[in-house]
Every structure is written in C-alpha cells, then in structure tokens.
Amino acid sequence: MNLYLMPLKRMVSMLLLLPAAFITVDAQHKLLTGKITDTDTKEAVIGASVKVKNSATGTVSDAQGIFKLEVPGDVVLEITSLGYKAQEVKAIPGEWLQISMSAINKALSEVVVVGYGTAKRSDITGSVASVPKDRLSQLPVGNVMSAIQGAVAGINISTSTNVPGKSPGVLVRGVNTINGQTDPLIVIDGIPFENGSLSDIAPSDIASVDILKDVSAVAIYGTRGANGVILITTKRGKTGKAAITFNTYAGYEDFAHKLKPMGPDEYVQKYADYKEQAGVDNNFKVPNLYEQQNYATGTTTNWLDKISQEGFIQDHTLSISGGNQDVKYYVSGDYFSQKGVIKGYQNKRASIRSNIDATLTDYLSAGVNLYLTANNSDGGRANLKQASEVSPYGRFTNPDGTYAIFPMEGEQAIQSPMLSTLNIRNERRQNIISNVYVELKPFKGLKYRVNAAYTYTPTQFQNYEGRLAGNTVGGTANVANSDRKKWIVENILTYQKDWTQSHLDVTGLYSAQEDKYFSSSTTASGFINDVLGFDNLQGASTVSGSSEAIKTNMVSQMLRVNYTYNSKYLFTATARRDGYSPFGASTNKYGLFPSVALGWNISNEPFMQNLKFINNLKLRGSYGISGNQSAVIPTSTISTFKTTSIPLNGKPATGVIADLLGNQDLKWESTYGGNIGIDFSLFDNRVGGTIETYNTRTKDLVLYRALPTVTGYTEVVSNIGKVANRGLEITLRTQNITNAAFKWETNLNFSTNRNKIVDLYGDKKDDRGNRLFIGQPVNVIYDYVLQGIWQEGEDPSSQDPGATPGDLKFADLDGNKTISSDGKDQRVIGQTIPKWTGGITNTFHYRNFTLNIFIQTAQGITTNNNAIDFKDFGGRQNLPSGLGYWTAANKSNVRPKLTYVNYRHYGYAEDASYTRIKDVTLSYLFPKNLVERWHLGGLSAYVSGRNLATFTSWFGWDPEAGYGASGDTQDNYPLVRTFIIGANITLR
C-alpha cells in the first residue's frame, strides 16, 4: 500500500505549500469570466484565444470552454480559434459571457478525446479517428460496435456470431499477437473498461467514440495499448432548463438469407443416387424407419420453419438532463429487448445511468458517474445445424406429443433440433460501475484531478438437460458462476501555459488498480427425476466441480508534453511506465513505453495564403512503443502440475505430474511502430479527409515451446516471436451538392493491412502443427490444393493412388506421385482476416427529410465452409438445396460424390469476401412551429433497415457469420435483417 501512496503524498504536500501569491488578484484589475461554445453542437471550444483588443492581454479557454481574464474595465475582446470565424465581443467585468462561435471547418474545430484529456482536431499529432455521430443513433443495434462496423478506416469489426446479446470482434490495424488478446482497450469516461462487454452499455447513452490507432497515440496506455484504444464518452448535463428526452424504436427481424435444406423430392433423389454409389440394394425411397412411415403417408416437415419465429427488437430510453453553472446532471434509464429468429434465443437489457458534475467553488469541482445494467439471455434454444440436417420425412413429434428424440429412427447421429428448447437454461450478467472525481485548480493553468472507480461484474449460468431432451444418463445439470471486482485510482496533474505564440500542455499520471476474479462450475448427472434440476445438485449420483481465483495488480506513471507554436508546429512526447504483477519475478515487472509525434499545419504558413483552394493541410508523423500484457497469465511464470489417474494396489489413485515449466523472465509483448498522415480540406471545405500509412513490428511474443520429455515438462512459455503489420488508410468527406433546400454529402473510407509472422522460435522455421508460417499472416487457411473431381476414365495412379471417380482431386505439389500429409502437398491458401475493407455513406438532406445509405465491404477473406462439408454423412443426412454432388451422369467438377470419405480432413475453403447494404435510414425533423404548437422541445421520426442485401460468391448462411461444425447453439445463428420505426421526443 505504501507503494501506491508515496507519490500521492508528495503531490499533495507540494500543492499545500504553493504560495498564496499565485491566486491573488491585482486590485487595479477586475475579473472577466465566460464560456465559449460551438454554435451548432453547443460543445465547449477548447483553446480559443481571448485577447483584449489593441492590447497584449489575453488568455485561452480551458477544457470546458471557460476563460478568466483580468481587465481594467469595459473592453472589447477578440475571440479566435482555428476552424472558427473570428469575432469581437464587448465585455463588462463582473458579467458572465456566453459566447458562441460558428465553425468554418467543423472537422478542425471538433473536440477529440485523446486519453487523460481532450484536444482540438487541428492540434492532434497522432492517428485518432472519430466515429460519425449519425452512426450512434437511429440504428437497431444493442452493441455500439455493431453500429461502427465499416464506418472507420483501420477498424475491422467482424460479427462472427449474431446471437442476441453477443459482442462482435474488433481489430485495430491488424493482429499484433498470437496467444494474447486482440481486442482493443475500451475506456469509458476516462476509466478502463477491461474484461467487460460493450453489450452492457446502452448506445443511446453514448455521446462520442474516438479511436486511438497509431502506436504513439496508444503508448499513453502502456502495456494495454498495443491493440488500439477505443475512448467512449457518455452524455452529460448542460447548463439550461431540464430537457426530458424519450428515444424509442421497435421493429421486426427475419433471416437475411436462408440456406434451405433439400426438399422432399431432392432428398428422395439424393438417396437414390447414394444407393447407386454405395451399392445398396433395397426398394426403399428413404433410408430409415420413421422416414419410411412418413413417406408412405406423404407427411413432411419443414424443419427450418419449425425452429424459426418472427424476431422482434425494441429499445426505449428516457433521459433527463440539465443544470446551472454549479450543478449539471444527466440521468437515463434504458430497456432493450431482442427476440431471436430462432426459437429460444433472446436478450434483454435494463440499465440506469447517472452522471453528475458539480462546481463547488471557483477552484474545486467534483462529479460522480453511476451505471447499473442487467443482461438476461435465458431460455433453451433450438438448433439450426440439426434443423439443416434432418430429413424432411423425419418425425417431428411422437404420438404422445413429445418431440421425437431421433426423428430419423435408425439414424442416431442426428437428434431433433427442438430438444434443447426443453432445457431449463439461465444466462445472466450484471455490471455495476461507479466512479467519482474531484478536480482542484489552485491557480491559473494548474489542475489536479483524482479519479476513483469500482466495478463489480457477476455472471450466472445454469442449465438442465432432462430425459425428454434426449439425456440418457438421468439428466445433466451445469452451474457456472463468476464475479469480477476491480478498483482503480488515478491521480492526474495538468498544467497549461500560453505566452506570445506558444501553448504548452503537460499531463502527469500516477495510478494503481487491482483486479480480482473468481469462478466456479459444477456438473451433476444421474437424477432420480427431472424435477430436481440444477436447484438440487446434491440429488445427483455423480457430481464434479472446479474453481479458479485470479488476482492482479498494476501501478502506472505517465508524463505527456504537448507544445504548439503559432498554431503551425505541433510536438507531443509521451512516456508511460507500467508495473504488472503477473510479469516474471526475474524481471523488474515494469515496462517503459515512450513515444514522440510531430505535426505541421502547412496551411497556416504565409506561403500558402495564395492557394485559396486549400483550406487546411497538415502533415503528421509519429513513432512509439506500446505493449500487450494479455498473453501473460498469472500462472505463466511458475511451474505447474496437473492431475492424473494411475493404478495403485489394484485401485485407481490420483497423482500429479509436471505440466508447464515456469519462466521467471516472462514479460509483456512490445510493439514498435511509426505513422505518417496527411489531413486536408479543399475547395471551401467541400472536400476533406485523411491519408495515413503505418508500419509496426511486435517482438517478444509470448509463445508456448514444446520441451523434450526428458525434462519432465511438456512446454514452456517464452518471449520469443515477432510479427509485423503495415497498412494504408484513406478517409474522404465530400459535400457534393449544397443549396438551401437540398444537400448531398458522402463519407468514404478504405483501409488495407498486410500482416506477417517475422519469426517464431528464433530459428526462422514454420510451426506447421499450429498453422503458423514465416512470412504469412497469423490467421491463415492451410490445406491441400483442390483441382476438381476425379472423373471416370481418368487415371489417378500417378497422382493420388487409391482415388476413385467422384473423389476430390488434389494437386501433387512435390511431384512424388502421391498426396501426402507431411506438408509437401499443402500450402497457405488464404487468410481469414480481410486484405482490405471499406465503407461509403451517402447522406441526402431535403428540407426536413434526411436519407442515409451505408454500404460496407470486406475483401480478400478465405474461410473454411463447414456448411458444405458432408463430414462423411452424405448419404445419412440432409444437404443444402442446390449444393449438388457428383454422379456419373452429371460429372460435377466441383462437389464430390455422396459416398466420399474426407479422411484428409479437407476444409472446403472458399472466398468469403462480401459487399453489403448495411443500413438505410430515412428520418424527418418536425418543423419548429409545429413542435412548439404541440408544446414539445423537439421531435423527429425515422424508419431504418439493416442488413438489407449482401453480394457475395459464398455458398452458405453468411460469409461473415461463423457456422460451426458441431451443434453448438452459441455460434450457429444466422445473420438477420431488421426493419424498425422510431422517434426521438424532447419535452420542454
């Protein structure tokens, strides 16, 4: 504890010893105060110059847009800020000035969150992207990341599962690790949101999302910054009368695309072809008992229809915000509900948020943020994979009304897809977040702030599978609970100074945090009846359990210096030092992460003034080091053992054997990277954008190396590998048409990333067993090269001896006249992460109507297609309609015969690239006179559609959504198309 408190004690002592002379006011002058805001957004204008006309006296506005200036009497103030129209204001000391500035270039004047502070876009030196505001509202999503997908260059958001309540995966500028986590660090209102789910955060509470992408920008977060940082700012109260706002939408969901299984006629023909290929001689039209009975009566079942339902999605948010100069507040309550398109799938979220800011004195302010959310995904779920495999002649229910456990009696590999709907299943998660701050301003320019936050996240999962659901061991119950408790305290000292044409901003940080995690799970089976379930585990004949507890600590220091000269030359230097308890005992447990960045506002140079078509031109360059601690788990640095069962005196006994050899030198992974960017605005700000290129290299990758058995251990964890990323990002904004009645705007983004493994174990050799190859991306498809299908009359003896007509034909890459599994006939076919992504948004404004159309694309993706793999069950299960298969008559050169045995485990890799009309929204803003007549403060209504159309060569459910080879109900869920209608209502 002394380690945490010593620097804080010194800091407080220094503040208490500051001379009182610093805060005295010259008796000959009077104090003039005010606030500067943006005319359109009402947000604070940071760093605006406030100067007494015809005088050297002046100051700048702070992070809240507030300025204080000592003047001799009534004066005229000259207010200027880059990106805003300059203006003059008459001022009288003692009166509060509320000044609004109109933006010339909104992109330049935009306030951006940069970590432990904010800055104007024009002063940014690193790569910081801001999510367009229109992506944060009027879209039917429960997770803000789903709304951002495809809208920001360099951010790859993939929806591998569309299960209600689940979060998409996020990659910022490629993969920097092999065994560590790849998700970026999430920071909400300045507090790291680690190990949480953004599905817990109501999108309607979010005011802005800023993303730190380059190494110099993320270095400020040290060992947690290598994967990028997403900074989320929630809404806060503003000065003025209380505003009551109700945002609501509701609509229905359906399959965006269906991979329909074979119908009755196709299925009967398939069985006839199978019998011919397999040499089966019988007179049955379908293979199994129940199928034969239903075929005789003409009874069929559409299994997709049986497991499907019309989905429904809704969200309702009520918020109250307002305040005065002393206290501002924002309070909201949100309810979100999504009923899935497959029976049993659902998610409900209820949340309450309270953000309060109070100005206690001229030099002291405080605030508190409270957030409580509860997620519920209860319910047994139908199985999409099984519904795709069951025969259309399979039995749906038994005569007693219960589900037939094996619809194709005689075939016990495929169960009814409805069985799991009978499970008693609870899946719940709560998240309680509280943070408070106190801010002290002892004298002009100096600010000390302390943030303290506590997070508690409990989860519960219970499931019981009974006899009617096909359980053959007397019922099985699973109970798993976990909770995570985390606290963090941050001490932030900021000093700002302006003189002549210079601006200096220095930020220092000392923080400490602790994270405790505990989980336990119990499995029980063999109940005397299905009534007991998971509420009476002691009633089972067999019970087993496990538990885990992890505690980690972190101590951090940071210093950042920003210097600006004449709004032209920008300099940023940062150094972050992190100490993390899981690092090896032989290391100093501390990592240092420095960075430096330079910026040049070229358009502010005198020689650019004659180039009228250039409104803004800035060159940026940066270099830095960031880290990733996620691959270092607390047990990586110590030798561990595992249990085993051995015979002893004729009876089984439990013993322990060596497992992982500890490495006390284990530390973080380090990413070194540079970034060069150009920001531009042309033709009276009609065209603007950013072009960036980056190059990073990550070393000291945490990898598991196999050890010789003579050591007694199986493997050891070491810092040994290297990966690299380089890429190009382009963002373009255009105002195509602008007039009084009609306006057309376009936002376009493009990004490409090239990822490769530089080294693995220090010997420049591939690790074929783990599909890791030098010079190739981290995530690849490595397989045989398919040339087609062996046809009758072809001789496979010189290429693949033993192959028969209808088998897959693979290339003999090494020319040894056989297809081997030793790697000589396999190669990297493609990568699972897109080679490039893009998005284009067209927004049309006509009077009070706004139409927004967003199209997203991801190209260069290769993925194994489990949906078209027979898994050697071609003659026993149903297949997708239109998939096809080889017969002697059709001579297909694409699909194998029904009896083909895939003993080489070929993955059927396909191009999974796609282009999607992601969403279309039409909104209407009701006229002010009409709104006032209804005694409202504001009213808008909208309709929106999401996932409207997908263009792809992929054969399957969806190229982006994962479709597992097993019957796991967590992953096998389709992409859904959503249509909603909504309204935003403000009371006055």
Secondary structure, DSSP 8 states (H G I E B T S, - for coil): -HHHHHHHHHHHHHHHTS-GGGG---TT-EEEEEEEEETTT--B-TT-EEEETTSS-EEE--TTSEEEEEESSSEEEEEE-TTB--EEEEE-TTSEEEEEE-BSSHHHH-EEE-SSSEEEGGG--S-EEE--GGGGSSS--SSHHHHHTTSSTTEEEE-S---TT---EEEESS---SSS--S-EEEETTEE-TT--GGGS-GGGEEEEEEE-SHHHHGGGGGG-TT-EEEEEE----SEEEEEEEEEEEEEEEESS---B--HHHHHHHHHHHHHHHT-----SSSSHHHHHHHHHT----HHHHHB--EEEEEEEEEEEEE-SSEEEEEEEEEEEEE-SBTT-EEEEEEEEEEEEEE-SSSEEEEEEEEEEEEE--S----HHHHHHS-TTS--B-TTSSB-SSTTTT--S---TTGGGGSEEEEEEEEEEEEEEEEE--STTEEEEEEEEEEEEEEEEEEEE-GGGT-SSS-EEEEEEEEEEEEEEEEEEEEEEEETTEEEEEEEEEEEEEEEEEEEEEEEE--SSSSSGGG-GGGSSEEEEEEEEEEEEEEEEEEEEEEEETTTEEEEEEEEEEEETTS-TTS-SEEEEEEEEEEEEGGGSGGGTT-TTEEEEEEEEEEEEEEE-TT--TTTTS--EEEEEEEETTEEEEEEEE-EE--TT---EEEEEEEEEEEEEETTTTEEEEEEEEEEEEEEEEEEEE--GGGS-SEEEEEEEEEEEEEEEEEEEEEEEE-SSEEEEEEEEEEEEEEEEEESSSS---BGGGTB-BTS-SSEEEEE-EEEE--TT---TTTSTT--TTSEEE--TT-SSS--SSSTTEEEEEESS-SEEEEEEEEEEETTEEEEEEEEEEES-EEE-GGG--TT-TTTS--BTT-----TTT--SSS--TT---TT----EEE--EEEEEEEEEEEE--HHHHHHTTEEEEEEEEEEEEEEEE----SS-SSS---SS--TTT----EEEEEEEEEEEE-
